[in-house]
Each structure stands twice: as C-alpha cells, then as structure tokens.
Amino acid sequence: FYSCSEQAWDSGGAAMAASASQWHSYLGVIVSREKQRLEHFQQAENILLTLLEGIHAREPHFLIDYARNLEAFEFTLCASEDAVTMEVPLWINGDALQVLACWPGDTPAGHRPELGTCCLEVPSPGTDLEDWTSAVGVMERGGGAGCLVPGKVLQHLKDLLVSAIMRCQRRFLLQPGDLSAENLQEDAMELSLLICSGWKTVRFDIVPVVRRWQEPLWLKGQQNNRGFPEGSLRKATEEAYFVPASPHCWRSSTHLPILKLLQAVDTLKGPRLDSLCLLDQLRSRDWGEEGGKGGLTFNHLKMVLLWSTELFPSPEDWQDLEGSIYRLLVILLCCLATWHLPHFLHPEENLFQGEPRDLASLYCKVESFAQDPRRFLHFHFGLPVRTDSWQADPSTRALLQVPAEDWSYWDAAYFDILLSQFQVYRIQDGTCCSAMSQLLSKIWREIPQQT
C-alpha cells in the first residue's frame, strides 16, 4: 500500500491518519481476494484453451493466443463477475483486406448497420485468402467484390466449438458441470460459454477478430504521451482489431488497446489501479440498483482512469490513495452531471449515449460518497447504504455541468477547481493556482448562470 504524503502532526493529524487507515483497510479486503480470483480465472481459462486447441487442430486459421495476461489482469481488477471477452484471431493477412464503409444495402432486412461499422473486402481472385474463404463459405459477392462476412465466420467458429466440446466430453477431458453451452443458441455476435472452476463460474464471450496494422492514433492532448509511459499510446493503437457487429458488418474493437493502456498505467508510481479497484467495488455494491446492477460499468470506470491519467500527469498527483480516488471521482461526477463520457481513444463517441440509465440517481449516489466517504468505506451485508436522503450541493452540481456548455473547459485546471471544491487538499503549486484563478474568472464572466 502507498503511504500518504508527509503531514505535520497537529490536532488534525490523528483524524487524517484514521481516515487514511479506513481507506487502506477497505482496499486491503479487495486486494486480499485478487489471488483467489486469478486462480479461478486460470482454471476456467485452461478449459477454454483446451477447446480452442481442438478448434485450431481442425481449422488452423483460428489461432490460439496463449498470452492471455491482459484478460487475467482485467479480471482481477473488476469487482463484479462480468463476462470476459476472448478474441480469437484469424490467421489471415488483414493488411491485404480493404476496409469499406458499411452501407444499408450491405445488410439484410432487419439488421441496421451501426455507426462506425465496415465491410472487409477480400483481394483479387487467386490469393490464398480467397481460397480459404471460398472453401469454408464465409465470403459473399456484392457489387463485384468479395467480402469477409462476419456472420458466416462466427457460424463456422461456432460449429467448430460445438464439435470440440463433444470430442472433449468423449475423451473425458471435460467433467460434468465444467461448462454450459446453452447461450450458444442465442442470436448474438459472440459465443458465450459458462465455465466452472471450483465453485466460481466464469463467462467467456468468444469472438473472432481480424487484425490489421494501422497508423497509431494521434489524439488532441495525447501527442506527447502526457501522463503515460513513453510510447505506450503508440504501441497500444498501432494495430486495429475488427470484430462482428452484425451478420454482415464488422466494427473496430478497442478492447485490447484499452487493456494495453491500463497495463501501461500499472507501471507508473502511485495507487492508480488501487483507486480503480476501490471505486469498482463501490459501483458493484452501492452504486447500482437492487442486486448491484445499474448503468455504470467497469468499462466506464476504465475510461475515467485513463482520462485521469492524462489530465493529472504529474507523479505528485498520485502520491496517496485518497487523493488518487478523488481525481477519478471529479471526472466521473462531471461525466454524470453532463451525461457525457467521451471514449478515451475516440473522444467523439459518448459512452453515456443511447443506453437507458438513471444518471441523475447515480450522480447523487456518487456525490454522496465524495462528500462523506466514511459512510461507505466498510463492508456490510444486505442492502446498500441509503442515499435517497442526500441533498446534492447546487453550487457543486452547477460547476460540474460547465463542460456541457463548452467542452474546452475539459482540462487539468478545471478538474483542479473541482478537487478544491471537495476540499480534499489545498493546492500549493503556483502554476496550478494561477491557471485555476484564470479559469474561474472566465467561468464567472462567460457562464454566470452555471455558477
């Protein structure tokens, strides 16, 4: 665990020490379960790898990626039992494919193309790729060009998976109760298996993926790897991943690039990932609806951590657990107040858009924790801590909604102001204080109704 910054031991010192102890005690319970969770994941993963080996033996174009450290890494961080996405790479030359926009005419009746979907055109006749796609029946002709059809690739993988399960059962490589394939009957763009490891059941969502090299993403504010290890953004985004979006269209997947960035963040000093684990425990236990379910997901919190890493690039910002968590909290609260959480790699995409959720109720739960964390920093059984009597601070809510009017306020100085609003600490850096002062003057001058 990370110690707090050195403080003068005065009348408030004992209270601060008690508060820090409560944060670390809560985190300690979470961390103590990580080894056991990893063991359960690896036991379930071994069963899945056995099935994938059977698939690869019959169809070498479906590869086995034994380096599943990223999926195991994510599984130990997440408090809830969310599905684990397992992308099965296709052994084809993805660089030879041409990425085309997916038009309405490319999809059959009843299947609308999603935003950002595409078709993958197969090169001219006579290539090994076309020979394979023709042999397994996963290519269709449209407008004179052949395209790799995700629905048929998925069906081919499903047939091989069912066959692999049956062979493993006949050879007694699977015991009764090891797995459930009932969800394979569903019309989905992934193949879901429930695999039991001891007393824990892990859900794996298996999807075929086409990989292509691409120019690394260069995003506004991220050109200099601000806050991230040198070169990590480039390494994470130099390869594109395409997974099925509909029976006839593919979509770009950021699952692995985001996990690569999280792994890079883990190499930095400070309790960054500890903060993510702690907030995810609260999300799973106290911030959802009855039964721990709600609109906020672990994927949302991953995005909040990545934005926090960029917006607070200094190592001094991550010296203690409480201060680190509040850096995530101010960004999360701002996103909840404005109903806008930009995707870290594609900021034009709002992750709070188009999904039914009661963000107003969720905002109150998160703000009640930010204002009085001691009520929540203990494990309890039964119903979550009640927050319906909590009265939100109107001035804080107004300040949090400023970016809804002008997203140019989304910068470090703005979030420093929010940190100061919650009185987590007093900002001493003169440059930061000057930037905060100038931004506050601008807010009062240009958007007086918000403050």
N, C-alpha and C positions, 0 to 999 in steps of 0.2 A: 504494500500500500504506500501511497505517497503522502508525505508529511505536509502540513500546512506551512505557509510562509512564516518566517520568524516574526513573532509579535511581542511587543513589550508586555510583560506580565503585570497587569494592573487589575482593577476591580472587575473589568470586563473579560480578563484573560481566562478565568475559570469557566465562564459561560461559553466563551468561544471554544475552549478545549472540549467541553461537554458536547457542544454542537458537532464538532469535528468527529468526536468519538461515535456519535449517533450515526453520522453519515457512513463512517467506515464499518461500523457494526452491521448496518443494513447491507452494505456491499459485501461484507465478508460471508454472509449467508448465501448470497448469489454466487460468489466465486467458488465456494466450497462444493457446489454441485456441478461445476464445469467438467471435472474429470469423469464423473459418472455419466454425464450426458454424452461426452466424447466416446466413452466405451460403448454405450448403447448405439450410437451412430455407426461406429466402426463394425459392430456385429451385424447390423442391418445392411450396411454397405457391402460387406463380404458376400451376403446372399445375392444382392443385386449384381455384383461383379461376376459371380458365377453364372447368372443368367445372361449377362452381356457377353461373356466368353462363348457361351453356346450360340448366341446370335452371330458373333464375329466368325465363328468356325463355319457357319453355313453361308454367311454373306460378308465377305471381307470389307465391303465398302462401308459398313458400320463399325467404327473404330471404338476401342476401349481406352479411355483416359484414366490411367491408374493414379494419376496425381490429383486426387480429389481433396487436396488440403484446403482449397477455398470453401468448398461446401461444408466440410467439417468445421472450419473456422467460423463460418456464419452460424452453424447450428449451435455451437457452444455459446455464442453471444446472445442468441434470441431466447427470451424467457418462455414464450409460448411454443406450442407444438405445431408450428406452421409447416406446410409442405416444403420439402427440399427439392429444388429444381435441378435435374440432372440432364445436361445437354449432351447428346450422343453425336459426336462429329462425324460427318460424311467424308469418306476418303475420295474426294474428287477435287479437281483443280478449280477452286472457287474463283480464282483470278481470271479464268477463261470465261466465266459467265458474265453476261451483260445485265446490269440492273436497270429495269424499266419501270416506269410508273404503272401502278395497277389501276386500270380504268374500269368503270362499271360494267362494260361489256366483257371483261375478263372473268367475271364471276357468274355463277349460275343463279337462277332465280332463288330468292330467299336468303342470299348471302351478300350483304353490303360490304364493300371494301372499307377498311379502317383508314384513318389518317396516317400517312407515312408508310402505307403498305406498298409492296412492289412485286414484280414478276422477275424471275431469274431465267434469262434466255440462254439456251444451250448453243454452243458454237456450231459451225457448219458441219454437214454430214461427213462421216469417215473418221471422226475422232473417237478415242476410247470412251470419253464421257457419253457420247450419244449411243455408242454400242451398249454401255451398261444401262442407261435409262430406257433404251428400247427393249432390252432383254427382260427387265423387271417390270416394265409397263408403268413407269412413273413420269412419262413425258407426253404432252399433248401438243398438237399443232394448232396454232392460231395466227392468222394473218401471215402465213408463210414461214413462221418461225416456230421452233420447238422450245417449250418452256418446261422447267422442272416444276412439277405440280406437288405442292406440299401435302395435300390430302392423300395422294397416292403413295408418297414416300412414307407418310405416317401409317397408312394401312399396311404397307409392306413390313415396316418395323413391328407393327402390332402382331401380324401373323407369325413373324419370327419369334417374338416374345412369348406368345402362347405356346408355340412349339417347344421353345426352350424350357418353359415351366413343366410341360408334360414329360420331357426327357429327364429332367432333374428329379421329378417325382418317381419315375420308373426306376431310376438308378439310386433311389433313396438318398439323394443329395439334399432333398428338402423334407423336413419333418412336418407332420400335420400341425396346422396352426402357424407355420412360419410366415405365410403370406396370404393375402386376399387379393384376387384379381377382379372383384365384382365391378369396380369402377371402369374397367376396360370396356364395358358395354355402353358407356356414356359417349355422346357425340361431342367430344372435346378436342382441342388442339394439343393435348398432351396425353400420355399414357400413365395413369395413376395406379400405383401399387402400394398396398399397405403391408409392410414387412415388420414382423415381430422380432425383437431382440430382448430376450428375457421377459420382463414384464412391461417393457416400453414398446409401443408401436410407432414406427416412423413412416410417414407418407412420402413417397418419391414421385415426382411428376417428371416423366421421361419425355424428352422432346428431341427430334433430330435437328441438327444445326449445320448450316453451311458457313464456312469461314472464308473470308477474303481479306487480303491486305488492303489498307486504305491510308490516306494521308491522316496523320493524327489530328484530332480536333484542336483547334485553337480558339478558345472562348474568351470573350471580353473579361479582363481582370485576371485571367488564368495563364497568360502567356509566360509569366516568369515563375510558374510553379509556386505562387505565393502561399506559404504555409505548408506545402507538401515537399517531400524529399525530392531532390533534383532529378528530373527526368521521369518521375513517376506518372505524371499525366500523359506524357507521350507514350510510354510503354503500355499504359492501360487502354489506350484508344487507337493503337496502330493496327489493330485487327478488327474487322467488322464481323458480326455474328447475325445470321438470319435464321429465324425460327418460324414455324407455321403461324399465320394469323387467321387464315380461313382456308377452306379446302383448295382455293386457287391462288391465294396470295401469301407472300411472306412479309415479315416485318423485322426491323432491326431490333436486336435484343441488347440491352445494357447490363444484363445480369452479371456476367463475368467481369466487364470493365469496372463496375461499381465495387465488386468484391476485391478486385486488384487494388483499387484506391483505398479501400478500408484496410487491406493488409499493409499498404504503404504507410497509412496513418499509424498503424500499430508499431512501426519502427521509431516513431517520434517520442520524445520525452513527455511525460505528463499523463494523467489519468483520463485520456480521451475516450478510449473504448470502455473503461470502467463507467464513465458517465453514460455512455450509450446503453450498457447493460442495466444500470440502475433505472434509467428512465423507461426502458422497455419493460422492466418488472412492474413499474407503476402503471404503465399502459395496459399490461395484461391483467393486473389485479384490481386497479382502482379507477382507471380512466375509460373503461368500456361500459357497455350496458350490462344487464343481468347476465351472468355466466361469463363475464370477462370479454365479451365481444363488443366491438364498436367500430367506428370509422377509421380510427388511427391504426396504422400498421407498422410493423418493424421496418418495412421498406421506406416509409415516410421518415422515420427516425434516422435511418441511414443517410438520407438526403440532408436532413438537418445537421448531422455531424459533419458531413463534407462541406456544407456551406459555412459552418462554424470554423472549420479548419482554415478555409480561405479568408474569411472575414476577420479572424483573430490569428494572424500568422506568427506572432511573437511567442517564443517559449515561455515568457513570463506570464502569458495569458492562461497557461495550463499548469500552474505550479501546485494547486491544491484541488481536491475533489469538489468541494462546494462551488468554488469559482468556475471550474470547468463545466459543471452541470448547469449553472446559470447562463453560461454562454449558449448552450443548446436551448435552454428554456426561452430566452428572449427571442430567438429566431423562430422557435416553434409557436410562441404566442403571437408573434407578428403574422405568421402564416395563417393561423387560425382566425385572427381578427379580420384579416383581409380576404379570407377564403382563397388564398393563393400560395401554393408551394411550388416554386419552379424546380424542374428536374435539373440536377447538377450538370449533366452533360448536354442537355437540350433545354436551356432556360426558357425557351418559348413555350414549352409544354407545362401546363399547370396540372400537378398531380392531384389537386383537390377538385378538378373539373369533371363534371359528368357522373359523379358517383353519389348515391343517396347517403347523406350523413348529417347528423345534427351537430354542425360545427359550433353553434352558439353554446350548446350544453357542454360540449367537450372543452371549449375555451374556458368556461367557468371552472371546470374541474382542474385544468392545468394551472390556471391563475391562482386558485385556492391553494394548490401545492406551493407555488412560487412565493406566495405571501406568508404561508405558515407550514413549512416542510415538516416540522416536528410531529404534526398530527399524522403524517403518513409514513414516517421512517421507522416502522416496526411491522413485523409480520403478524397478521391476525387471521383468524379463520371465520368463515361466514361471509356476510355482506361487506362490500367495500365501504370505505369511510364516506359518510354522507357529506355532500357538498351543496345540497339544494338550498341551504340557508345562507350560503356565502353570497355576500354583496360585492360585486365587482367594482373596482375603483374606476369611476368615469374618466378621470384625467389620464390614467394609465391606458385605458381602452382607446381613448382618442389619440394618444401618442402612438399606440401600436398600429392604428389604422392609417397613419400618414402615407405609407407607400401605396395605399390603394389609389391615392390621387396622383402620385408621381413616383415611379419606381426608381428614379435617380437617387432617391434617399436611401436605397438599399446599399449601405456601405458601413465601414467599421465605425465611423463617428456616430452614426445613428444608433447602432446597437450598443455603443459605449454609453450613450444617453440613457438607453433602456436599463442597462446594468446599474447605472447610478440611481435610476428611478426606484429600483428594488433595493437599493442601499446595501448591496452585498459587500461593497468595499468603496473606499474613496479613491478615485483615480488620481494618481500623483504625477504621471508623465505630462510635462508641459505641452508637448506637441498634441497629445490626445485631448487635453483640456481646451486648447485653443481651437481645435477642429470641432469639438462639441459645442463650444460657445458660438462659433460662426454658424454652425448648422441650426442651433436653437434659434438664433436671430432670424435666420432665413425662414424657419418654420413659422415663427410668430408673425413675420412680415407677409409671407405669401399665403399661408393656410391658417389664418387665425381661427376659423371655425372649428378646426380639428383640435385645438389646444384649449 
